[in-house]
Amino acid sequence: MDKRIFGALGALAITLAACGGTATTSASGSPNATSTAAKPDVKVGVVISLTGVGNVYGPTQKNGVELAAQRINDAGGVSGAKLVLVIDDDQSTTDGGVTAFRKQTSQDRVVAILGPTLSNTAVAAHPVAQSAQTPVIAISNTGDGIVGKCDWGTCDYIFRASLGESTAIPQTVSIAKSKLNVKSVVLMYAQDDKFSSDGFAIFKKNLTSSGITIKKEIAFSKTDVDLSGPVTAALAESPDAIVDSSLAGPAIQVLKEVNKRKPGMLVIGGNGFNTPAIIASAGAAAEGAVSGAAWYLGNPDPVNKDFVTAYKAKYNADPDQFAAQAYSAVYILLDALKRTPTVTSVLHDKLRDQIELTTGVKTPLGEFSFNASHDVTQKVYVVQIKNGQFTLIN
Ligand code: 1QQ
């Protein structure tokens, strides 16, 4: 078949699939009678770190989107069309992210992309979607300049459903000062990862403005496997706490090294800490670690409880923040898809406009709306690991 005709038919198929529906979508799975058989599929791209340094975050993101897709399809799909996920591994690298974004925008012709996992990858991959005018919802990019004003250029197709560090860290610092009585810190960070270096700058700014003394700044590489030197240097300053802005891999090393030398020493981190992989790998050394999170397992909100129950039933484990954000983003997208009169491979602008109008979608993160910068506005949960569990301390 002529490629253009094929493209046009594909576009029409998605258009039909996305027609109709109402603006009220709840992130729960109550089934209704609508059949998903008759209409063509709605393809949603998901680009996540299933291998590489981000591979502690990607697998639960995959669980989250798959649970959402299953529940949405059980409940009638996207106005009767089946929601089909196209999941690709970004390998935690910029090249991997760019390749996956190119494939999904040009070959799979997805309606939108959720991802990639790391901020470091996002600043390389998001421009691919922007040029293809394919909407993106960032489900775990917490660095600066991901939405709103982006360093790489106009980013009006990019949205974020993940709590930025510039919002989370001020709350963490405030609790560290008021509740944990922290007066001085050593600030450690991975200098070659965007999330980690942005977090470093945000911590520095907020620690300084809170009057907490930064005794020393210590940079390391995200690929360092032995952090005994930097941790020894940090402890030599006798701070009240060590602040570590890094992904989970280095964070686990920092926690273990600190625990070996000074058990009980407070370690404060950022979003990199918000994975149960920290607890599983660092064990007792993770006890007491503090971070600011976008989600809390024990949040009694009915939508969250429903999500936690469904996740446990499907995967036989508790969800984590990354699963919750990924799950929520599928429902946020569904809500916009249902309000979009035409979604085609060439008319993604209509979907973009509807994502922009997102208001009050019920998700495990709370009632979700995008602000004028396409960013999330939500509660920050400051958590501390106690008895192997993230425990709310704010
Ligand atoms: C980012 C992050 C990571 C710590 C988790 C995915 O938040 O890279 O922005």
Boltz pocket constraint, residues with backbone or C-beta under 6 A from the ligand:
constraints:
  - pocket:
      binder: B
      contacts: [[A, 54], [A, 57], [A, 117], [A, 118], [A, 119], [A, 120], [A, 140], [A, 141], [A, 142], [A, 143], [A, 195], [A, 246], [A, 247], [A, 271], [A, 272], [A, 273]]
      max_distance: 6.0
